[in-house]
Amino acid sequence: MQALLSISRLIDAINDRIGRLMMWFVLAATLISAVNAIIRKVFGTSSNAWLEVQWYLFAAVFLLGGGYAFLRNAHVRIDFLSSKFSARTRNWVDIVGVVVFLAPLCLLLIIEGWPVFARAWASGEMSSNAGGLIRWPVYLLIPLGFAILLLQGVSEIIKRAAFLSGQGPDVLAHKEPEEADFLVREMADDHTASANKA
């Protein structure tokens, strides 16, 4: 199990870095959008290439950021049901969900997405818009994004199995967000300081 947990930590680290990179992509897309709007209003001109860069960045954030969302447990979950389950049941439900739903979907989209990318790569497919970009980078995001999500699914199964076998923590235990943790600690420190003065 320790070897599997090491693999899980490696996958988590990769997805954490990808997720942090996607945050910069959001900023880049926002800045490009703002500059495009200003240039269009002030100079009455625009660039299809820059518009498509925005779309590519937007696609990258959602397709490559899926694994990060899963890692941070920020994906959509039916909490009003899962909160009623025991910790063991919650972890089993997640394992079944990954194996029965997530993994087949990811594999299907990797298998179906790769030929689309390969054809665009081989043909040098370009956007039909004047001054548009080559298409293969955005097509590559589909199999790549779902491969990253599938890897995170493997990591999550390992963590759930470690918990169920008593060799790891419950990663599904409800925790406050990091900002809230900071505020709670700060309030506790203030309370302790006040009590010490009294």
MISE-149635 format. One line per field, with one value per atom (N, C-alpha, C): atom name; residue in three letters; x, y, z. Coordinates in steps of 0.05 Angstrom, whole numbers. Example, Ala and Ser with C-alpha at 12.3 -4.5 7.8 and 13.67 -1.06 7.14 Angstrom:
BEGIN
atom	(N_CA_C_N_CA_C) $
res	(Ala_Ala_Ala_Ser_Ser_Ser) $
px	(264_246_264_257_273_258) $
py	(-114_-90_-66_-45_-21_1) $
pz	(156_156_156_142_143_157) $
END
This chain:
BEGIN
atom	(N_CA_C_N_CA_C_N_CA_C_N_CA_C_N_CA_C_N_CA_C_N_CA_C_N_CA_C_N_CA_C_N_CA_C_N_CA_C_N_CA_C_N_CA_C_N_CA_C_N_CA_C_N_CA_C_N_CA_C_N_CA_C_N_CA_C_N_CA_C_N_CA_C_N_CA_C_N_CA_C_N_CA_C_N_CA_C_N_CA_C_N_CA_C_N_CA_C_N_CA_C_N_CA_C_N_CA_C_N_CA_C_N_CA_C_N_CA_C_N_CA_C_N_CA_C_N_CA_C_N_CA_C_N_CA_C_N_CA_C_N_CA_C_N_CA_C_N_CA_C_N_CA_C_N_CA_C_N_CA_C_N_CA_C_N_CA_C_N_CA_C_N_CA_C_N_CA_C_N_CA_C_N_CA_C_N_CA_C_N_CA_C_N_CA_C_N_CA_C_N_CA_C_N_CA_C_N_CA_C_N_CA_C_N_CA_C_N_CA_C_N_CA_C_N_CA_C_N_CA_C_N_CA_C_N_CA_C_N_CA_C_N_CA_C_N_CA_C_N_CA_C_N_CA_C_N_CA_C_N_CA_C_N_CA_C_N_CA_C_N_CA_C_N_CA_C_N_CA_C_N_CA_C_N_CA_C_N_CA_C_N_CA_C_N_CA_C_N_CA_C_N_CA_C_N_CA_C_N_CA_C_N_CA_C_N_CA_C_N_CA_C_N_CA_C_N_CA_C_N_CA_C_N_CA_C_N_CA_C_N_CA_C_N_CA_C_N_CA_C_N_CA_C_N_CA_C_N_CA_C_N_CA_C_N_CA_C_N_CA_C_N_CA_C_N_CA_C_N_CA_C_N_CA_C_N_CA_C_N_CA_C_N_CA_C_N_CA_C_N_CA_C_N_CA_C_N_CA_C_N_CA_C_N_CA_C_N_CA_C_N_CA_C_N_CA_C_N_CA_C_N_CA_C_N_CA_C_N_CA_C_N_CA_C_N_CA_C_N_CA_C_N_CA_C_N_CA_C_N_CA_C_N_CA_C_N_CA_C_N_CA_C_N_CA_C_N_CA_C_N_CA_C_N_CA_C_N_CA_C_N_CA_C_N_CA_C_N_CA_C_N_CA_C_N_CA_C_N_CA_C_N_CA_C_N_CA_C_N_CA_C_N_CA_C_N_CA_C_N_CA_C_N_CA_C_N_CA_C_N_CA_C_N_CA_C_N_CA_C_N_CA_C_N_CA_C_N_CA_C_N_CA_C_N_CA_C_N_CA_C_N_CA_C_N_CA_C_N_CA_C_N_CA_C_N_CA_C_N_CA_C_N_CA_C_N_CA_C_N_CA_C_N_CA_C_N_CA_C_N_CA_C_N_CA_C_N_CA_C_N_CA_C_N_CA_C_N_CA_C_N_CA_C_N_CA_C_N_CA_C_N_CA_C_N_CA_C_N_CA_C_N_CA_C_N_CA_C_N_CA_C_N_CA_C_N_CA_C_N_CA_C_N_CA_C_N_CA_C_N_CA_C_N_CA_C_N_CA_C_N_CA_C) $
res	(Met_Met_Met_Gln_Gln_Gln_Ala_Ala_Ala_Leu_Leu_Leu_Leu_Leu_Leu_Ser_Ser_Ser_Ile_Ile_Ile_Ser_Ser_Ser_Arg_Arg_Arg_Leu_Leu_Leu_Ile_Ile_Ile_Asp_Asp_Asp_Ala_Ala_Ala_Ile_Ile_Ile_Asn_Asn_Asn_Asp_Asp_Asp_Arg_Arg_Arg_Ile_Ile_Ile_Gly_Gly_Gly_Arg_Arg_Arg_Leu_Leu_Leu_Met_Met_Met_Met_Met_Met_Trp_Trp_Trp_Phe_Phe_Phe_Val_Val_Val_Leu_Leu_Leu_Ala_Ala_Ala_Ala_Ala_Ala_Thr_Thr_Thr_Leu_Leu_Leu_Ile_Ile_Ile_Ser_Ser_Ser_Ala_Ala_Ala_Val_Val_Val_Asn_Asn_Asn_Ala_Ala_Ala_Ile_Ile_Ile_Ile_Ile_Ile_Arg_Arg_Arg_Lys_Lys_Lys_Val_Val_Val_Phe_Phe_Phe_Gly_Gly_Gly_Thr_Thr_Thr_Ser_Ser_Ser_Ser_Ser_Ser_Asn_Asn_Asn_Ala_Ala_Ala_Trp_Trp_Trp_Leu_Leu_Leu_Glu_Glu_Glu_Val_Val_Val_Gln_Gln_Gln_Trp_Trp_Trp_Tyr_Tyr_Tyr_Leu_Leu_Leu_Phe_Phe_Phe_Ala_Ala_Ala_Ala_Ala_Ala_Val_Val_Val_Phe_Phe_Phe_Leu_Leu_Leu_Leu_Leu_Leu_Gly_Gly_Gly_Gly_Gly_Gly_Gly_Gly_Gly_Tyr_Tyr_Tyr_Ala_Ala_Ala_Phe_Phe_Phe_Leu_Leu_Leu_Arg_Arg_Arg_Asn_Asn_Asn_Ala_Ala_Ala_His_His_His_Val_Val_Val_Arg_Arg_Arg_Ile_Ile_Ile_Asp_Asp_Asp_Phe_Phe_Phe_Leu_Leu_Leu_Ser_Ser_Ser_Ser_Ser_Ser_Lys_Lys_Lys_Phe_Phe_Phe_Ser_Ser_Ser_Ala_Ala_Ala_Arg_Arg_Arg_Thr_Thr_Thr_Arg_Arg_Arg_Asn_Asn_Asn_Trp_Trp_Trp_Val_Val_Val_Asp_Asp_Asp_Ile_Ile_Ile_Val_Val_Val_Gly_Gly_Gly_Val_Val_Val_Val_Val_Val_Val_Val_Val_Phe_Phe_Phe_Leu_Leu_Leu_Ala_Ala_Ala_Pro_Pro_Pro_Leu_Leu_Leu_Cys_Cys_Cys_Leu_Leu_Leu_Leu_Leu_Leu_Leu_Leu_Leu_Ile_Ile_Ile_Ile_Ile_Ile_Glu_Glu_Glu_Gly_Gly_Gly_Trp_Trp_Trp_Pro_Pro_Pro_Val_Val_Val_Phe_Phe_Phe_Ala_Ala_Ala_Arg_Arg_Arg_Ala_Ala_Ala_Trp_Trp_Trp_Ala_Ala_Ala_Ser_Ser_Ser_Gly_Gly_Gly_Glu_Glu_Glu_Met_Met_Met_Ser_Ser_Ser_Ser_Ser_Ser_Asn_Asn_Asn_Ala_Ala_Ala_Gly_Gly_Gly_Gly_Gly_Gly_Leu_Leu_Leu_Ile_Ile_Ile_Arg_Arg_Arg_Trp_Trp_Trp_Pro_Pro_Pro_Val_Val_Val_Tyr_Tyr_Tyr_Leu_Leu_Leu_Leu_Leu_Leu_Ile_Ile_Ile_Pro_Pro_Pro_Leu_Leu_Leu_Gly_Gly_Gly_Phe_Phe_Phe_Ala_Ala_Ala_Ile_Ile_Ile_Leu_Leu_Leu_Leu_Leu_Leu_Leu_Leu_Leu_Gln_Gln_Gln_Gly_Gly_Gly_Val_Val_Val_Ser_Ser_Ser_Glu_Glu_Glu_Ile_Ile_Ile_Ile_Ile_Ile_Lys_Lys_Lys_Arg_Arg_Arg_Ala_Ala_Ala_Ala_Ala_Ala_Phe_Phe_Phe_Leu_Leu_Leu_Ser_Ser_Ser_Gly_Gly_Gly_Gln_Gln_Gln_Gly_Gly_Gly_Pro_Pro_Pro_Asp_Asp_Asp_Val_Val_Val_Leu_Leu_Leu_Ala_Ala_Ala_His_His_His_Lys_Lys_Lys_Glu_Glu_Glu_Pro_Pro_Pro_Glu_Glu_Glu_Glu_Glu_Glu_Ala_Ala_Ala_Asp_Asp_Asp_Phe_Phe_Phe_Leu_Leu_Leu_Val_Val_Val_Arg_Arg_Arg_Glu_Glu_Glu_Met_Met_Met_Ala_Ala_Ala_Asp_Asp_Asp_Asp_Asp_Asp_His_His_His_Thr_Thr_Thr_Ala_Ala_Ala_Ser_Ser_Ser_Ala_Ala_Ala_Asn_Asn_Asn_Lys_Lys_Lys_Ala_Ala_Ala) $
px	(17_0_17_40_58_68_73_82_60_35_12_7_11_7_29_53_74_66_54_44_21_4_-18_-8_13_24_37_49_61_40_18_-4_-16_-20_-31_-13_13_32_31_29_27_1_-21_-46_-47_-34_-32_-17_5_20_4_-10_-26_-48_-61_-82_-73_-49_-38_-31_-22_-17_-43_-64_-90_-100_-93_-100_-88_-63_-50_-63_-73_-87_-112_-126_-150_-143_-121_-112_-105_-90_-82_-107_-126_-150_-165_-166_-180_-166_-140_-124_-127_-125_-127_-155_-175_-202_-205_-194_-196_-181_-157_-142_-156_-167_-182_-206_-220_-244_-235_-214_-204_-196_-180_-171_-194_-214_-238_-253_-256_-271_-256_-230_-213_-205_-196_-185_-203_-225_-244_-234_-215_-203_-202_-198_-197_-180_-173_-157_-170_-176_-187_-168_-142_-122_-123_-125_-126_-153_-174_-200_-198_-184_-181_-162_-142_-124_-141_-160_-178_-193_-204_-220_-202_-177_-159_-152_-147_-141_-165_-188_-213_-217_-213_-215_-194_-170_-149_-156_-166_-174_-193_-214_-234_-226_-211_-203_-179_-159_-136_-140_-159_-164_-182_-193_-212_-198_-174_-159_-154_-148_-143_-168_-191_-217_-223_-217_-221_-203_-178_-158_-167_-178_-186_-215_-227_-254_-273_-268_-284_-304_-306_-325_-353_-372_-400_-405_-417_-423_-450_-465_-492_-488_-480_-473_-496_-520_-542_-547_-538_-539_-513_-490_-465_-460_-471_-466_-481_-501_-516_-502_-483_-469_-447_-440_-416_-391_-369_-344_-337_-341_-334_-353_-378_-397_-390_-384_-376_-353_-333_-309_-315_-332_-340_-356_-374_-389_-370_-350_-330_-315_-307_-292_-310_-334_-353_-358_-361_-365_-342_-318_-294_-293_-296_-293_-316_-340_-364_-370_-365_-373_-349_-332_-310_-290_-280_-259_-269_-293_-303_-306_-317_-321_-294_-275_-248_-235_-237_-225_-239_-265_-280_-271_-268_-261_-232_-215_-186_-185_-199_-199_-211_-233_-247_-233_-220_-208_-181_-166_-139_-139_-156_-156_-162_-180_-187_-162_-147_-122_-102_-99_-79_-85_-110_-117_-110_-117_-111_-81_-66_-37_-25_-35_-24_-31_-55_-65_-57_-49_-43_-68_-90_-116_-115_-127_-127_-156_-159_-185_-197_-223_-235_-238_-233_-234_-209_-212_-189_-169_-144_-123_-125_-141_-144_-120_-121_-99_-101_-79_-79_-97_-109_-129_-119_-96_-88_-83_-73_-69_-95_-117_-142_-154_-149_-159_-143_-117_-101_-111_-123_-133_-153_-168_-189_-177_-161_-150_-131_-116_-98_-113_-133_-149_-162_-173_-186_-166_-142_-121_-113_-110_-103_-125_-150_-172_-173_-168_-167_-145_-121_-99_-107_-121_-129_-150_-166_-185_-170_-148_-132_-121_-111_-101_-122_-146_-168_-176_-176_-182_-161_-136_-114_-119_-125_-130_-154_-176_-199_-193_-178_-171_-153_-135_-117_-134_-154_-171_-187_-198_-215_-198_-173_-155_-142_-148_-137_-108_-100_-72_-70_-92_-92_-115_-114_-136_-160_-183_-207_-205_-198_-196_-223_-244_-271_-282_-267_-277_-281_-304_-311_-293_-278_-260_-268_-261_-266_-246_-253_-233_-209_-187_-162_-165_-180_-184_-199_-219_-234_-217_-200_-181_-164_-154_-137_-153_-178_-194_-200_-206_-212_-188_-165_-140_-135_-139_-134_-153_-179_-198_-191_-182_-174_-150_-130_-107_-115_-134_-143_-157_-173_-188_-168_-148_-127_-112_-106_-91_-108_-134_-153_-155_-157_-160_-134_-111_-86_-84_-94_-93_-111_-134_-154_-143) $
py	(-24_0_25_24_48_56_36_42_55_45_58_86_90_117_136_126_143_151_132_139_159_156_175_202_204_230_243_227_238_249_234_243_269_269_293_317_313_335_346_328_336_352_342_357_383_384_409_430_422_441_450_430_437_456_451_469_497_499_526_540_525_537_546_531_539_566_571_597_620_616_636_638_615_616_632_631_647_677_684_712_720_703_710_713_696_698_723_731_755_780_781_804_806_783_783_793_784_793_823_833_862_878_870_884_884_860_858_877_878_896_925_933_961_968_950_955_957_939_940_966_976_1000_1025_1026_1049_1051_1029_1029_1017_1005_993_969_955_931_909_885_862_840_819_798_771_755_728_711_714_698_703_728_733_724_725_714_684_671_642_634_651_645_645_664_664_638_629_604_580_580_558_558_582_583_575_583_576_545_533_504_490_501_489_489_511_514_492_488_468_439_435_407_398_415_407_411_428_433_413_394_374_357_349_333_348_374_391_395_398_401_375_352_326_324_331_331_347_371_389_384_363_355_379_393_417_410_385_378_376_374_373_346_348_325_329_308_310_308_331_331_324_331_325_295_280_250_240_248_237_244_267_274_256_241_222_195_190_164_164_139_136_141_145_151_128_103_80_79_84_83_105_129_151_143_131_123_101_82_61_73_91_104_118_131_145_125_102_82_71_65_54_76_101_122_125_124_127_103_79_54_52_57_52_75_100_123_139_148_166_152_129_115_109_96_91_116_137_162_173_174_184_167_141_124_128_130_135_161_182_208_209_194_192_177_155_138_153_167_181_208_220_246_245_223_221_222_207_208_236_250_278_295_293_308_299_272_262_271_271_281_311_326_355_360_344_347_340_318_308_327_338_355_385_392_420_437_425_438_466_485_513_521_542_553_564_562_573_604_615_645_657_680_695_701_694_699_681_659_640_623_607_591_562_547_518_505_483_470_448_436_412_417_441_444_442_453_452_424_410_382_364_370_354_357_379_383_362_352_332_306_292_267_273_294_301_307_324_331_307_289_266_245_245_227_237_264_275_270_273_267_237_220_191_185_197_193_201_224_233_214_202_181_158_150_128_136_160_170_170_178_179_151_132_104_94_100_91_103_129_142_130_125_113_85_69_42_43_62_65_70_88_94_69_55_32_9_8_-13_-3_22_32_42_48_57_86_101_129_144_171_187_187_196_199_226_225_250_263_248_259_272_270_283_312_322_350_369_385_405_432_452_480_487_505_514_527_528_538_566_584_611_610_593_591_579_560_549_571_588_610_628_635_653_640_614_600_600_594_594_622_643_670_678_670_676_661_636_620_633_643_656_682_697_721_715_694_685_677_662_652_676_696_719_735_738_752_738_711_696_698_699_701_728_750_776_778_764_764_748) $
pz	(0_0_0_13_15_-13_-30_-57_-73_-69_-83_-73_-47_-35_-46_-52_-64_-92_-107_-134_-132_-112_-108_-102_-85_-78_-103_-120_-145_-163_-167_-184_-172_-145_-132_-137_-135_-139_-167_-187_-215_-219_-209_-213_-197_-175_-160_-177_-189_-206_-230_-243_-266_-258_-235_-225_-220_-209_-204_-230_-250_-276_-289_-285_-296_-285_-260_-248_-264_-273_-290_-317_-327_-353_-351_-328_-324_-325_-312_-312_-341_-355_-382_-400_-398_-414_-408_-383_-374_-386_-384_-394_-424_-438_-467_-475_-461_-467_-463_-441_-436_-457_-464_-484_-511_-519_-544_-544_-522_-521_-523_-510_-511_-539_-552_-579_-599_-595_-613_-610_-585_-580_-588_-582_-588_-617_-628_-655_-676_-668_-687_-701_-689_-702_-682_-692_-674_-688_-673_-684_-677_-698_-693_-678_-683_-669_-639_-631_-602_-590_-605_-595_-591_-610_-608_-585_-581_-558_-532_-529_-506_-504_-526_-526_-518_-529_-522_-492_-482_-453_-436_-444_-430_-431_-455_-457_-440_-440_-423_-394_-384_-356_-348_-364_-357_-362_-383_-389_-373_-370_-354_-324_-317_-288_-275_-290_-278_-256_-262_-242_-216_-220_-196_-180_-193_-179_-164_-176_-162_-138_-142_-120_-96_-102_-80_-71_-82_-74_-80_-102_-109_-131_-139_-160_-148_-166_-157_-142_-119_-103_-90_-87_-75_-45_-33_-4_14_7_25_28_8_11_24_13_23_53_62_90_109_99_116_117_99_99_120_128_145_128_141_127_108_118_101_76_80_58_38_47_29_12_24_9_-11_-3_-22_-45_-40_-61_-81_-70_-88_-105_-93_-109_-131_-125_-145_-166_-158_-177_-197_-186_-204_-223_-212_-229_-250_-241_-259_-277_-268_-284_-295_-277_-286_-304_-297_-313_-341_-344_-372_-388_-376_-391_-400_-382_-389_-411_-409_-429_-456_-456_-481_-494_-479_-490_-498_-485_-493_-520_-521_-546_-570_-565_-587_-593_-573_-577_-591_-586_-598_-628_-642_-672_-682_-669_-678_-676_-654_-651_-673_-677_-695_-724_-732_-759_-762_-742_-743_-744_-729_-729_-756_-768_-793_-816_-815_-837_-833_-809_-804_-804_-795_-796_-783_-797_-787_-782_-766_-762_-788_-791_-815_-813_-790_-787_-799_-811_-823_-800_-804_-784_-760_-762_-740_-735_-715_-706_-716_-712_-718_-697_-704_-687_-669_-676_-661_-631_-623_-594_-578_-588_-574_-575_-597_-598_-579_-576_-557_-528_-522_-495_-486_-505_-498_-488_-503_-491_-468_-469_-448_-422_-424_-400_-387_-403_-392_-382_-393_-382_-355_-352_-326_-305_-313_-295_-287_-307_-301_-281_-285_-266_-238_-236_-209_-198_-215_-206_-194_-206_-196_-168_-166_-140_-119_-126_-106_-98_-116_-108_-89_-94_-76_-48_-47_-20_-6_-21_-9_1_-14_-6_18_20_43_68_66_89_97_77_84_96_90_102_127_136_160_157_132_128_118_120_112_123_121_131_113_123_107_92_67_51_46_51_47_72_94_119_113_122_117_132_117_129_119_136_128_106_88_69_83_69_80_92_79_89_116_117_141_164_157_177_189_171_181_200_192_209_236_235_260_278_267_283_294_277_286_309_306_327_353_350_374_387_371_382_397_385_398_424_424_448_470_462_481_493_475_485_504_498_516_543_542_567_584_571_586_599_586_598_622_620_643_665) $
END
